[in-house]
Structure formats: structure tokens, C-alpha cells
Amino acid sequence: MNTAKLIAGLLLKNGKVSRAFLGISVQVLDISRAALRTHQLTGTRGVMVAHVDRSGPAMKAGLMPGDVIVEWGNTRVESIDDLHRLLTGDTIGRECVLTVLRLEKKIQSTIVPATLQ
């Protein structure tokens, strides 16, 4: 519902919606209490990368299936809607920093979103 409101607002404001593309399929994942404590994360969920397109921005950024996206810049990501709200036309072609959990480590990756075709 929130995503629909965002899209409607963009349509009213700009007459069109430009969306950014990462080249991933994702699903929501509950993060273990131990990982939350270890990495000092707020919230309890993240967005797990299930698939990475071979030629997409995520592949170029080094994202891998199993990575759990927890932050975009300084914004916490706990749902697919959170991620969609951040993939605005303003991010296309600009470097963005993702914080992901990979196995037991918290790492940062720079990604440059492309235009959604």
C-alpha cells in the first residue's frame, strides 16, 4: 500500500515514474538475535538476495545469493517495500552504499543502480 502511494505521488508530480534496477530477486528474512547483537542492528529483518542477474548492477557490485541487505546508505532495510522505496529515479547512475550480512560478516558494497527497462 505504501509503495502504491509513493508511485501515485510520483505520477502526479512528474507524469511518469523512473525506477532503478539492481538485477536481483529478493525475499524477506528474519535475522538471528546473535547477528543483531554482533552487528548492532536495529530491527529484526533484512532482505535476502535469492538470485543475481549475470549482467546487472548487483553482479558488478559483488553481491551474491544469500547476502542479506540491511542498509541502503544510512537507511535501514527490513522489507521489499523498503528497498523499492529507495530505488527511485534519483539513484540511477549514482553510487550507493549497501550494507549486507554475508555469512558471519557485515560488509559494505558500492552499487550503481541502472534504469529499469
SVG drawing of the C-alpha trace seen along z (x, -y; Angstrom):
<svg xmlns="http://www.w3.org/2000/svg" viewBox="-2 -18 35 36">
<polyline fill="none" stroke="black" stroke-width="0.4" points="0.0,0.0 2.8,-2.4 4.6,-1.6 1.3,-2.4 1.1,-5.7 4.7,-6.5 4.1,-5.6 0.9,-7.7 2.6,-10.7 5.5,-10.4 2.9,-10.1 1.1,-13.2 4.3,-15.2 6.3,-14.1 3.8,-12.4 6.0,-9.3 7.9,-7.0 11.6,-6.3 12.6,-3.2 16.1,-2.0 17.2,1.6 19.7,3.7 19.3,7.0 18.4,9.2 15.5,11.3 14.9,11.0 12.9,12.3 12.5,11.1 14.5,12.9 14.4,12.7 17.8,12.0 19.0,14.0 19.3,12.3 23.0,13.2 23.6,11.4 21.6,8.4 23.7,8.1 27.0,8.8 26.4,6.2 24.5,3.7 21.5,3.7 18.1,2.2 15.0,4.0 14.8,7.8 14.6,8.4 16.6,7.9 16.2,8.5 18.0,11.7 19.3,11.9 17.9,15.0 19.2,14.5 21.7,12.2 21.3,11.4 24.6,12.0 24.8,8.6 23.1,6.4 24.4,3.8 24.3,6.3 26.7,8.7 29.1,5.8 28.9,4.7 29.8,8.3 26.5,9.2 25.9,12.9 22.9,15.1 22.5,15.4 23.6,11.8 21.2,10.0 20.7,6.3 20.3,4.5 21.0,0.9 21.0,-1.4 23.2,-4.3 22.1,-5.2 18.6,-3.8 17.6,-0.5 16.1,2.0 13.7,4.6 11.3,5.3 11.0,5.5 8.8,2.3 11.7,0.5 14.0,1.5 11.5,0.4 11.1,-3.0 14.8,-3.5 15.1,-2.6 14.0,-5.9 14.9,-7.5 17.3,-9.8 19.6,-6.8 20.0,-5.7 23.7,-6.0 24.8,-7.2 27.0,-5.2 25.0,-3.9 26.4,-2.1 24.7,1.2 25.4,2.8 24.9,6.6 25.4,9.6 27.4,12.3 27.8,15.4 29.1,14.1 30.4,10.7 28.9,7.3 30.3,5.8 29.6,2.7 29.3,2.8 29.0,-0.1 26.4,0.3 25.3,-1.8 21.6,-1.3 20.6,-1.2 17.4,-2.2 14.6,0.3 13.7,1.4"/>
</svg>
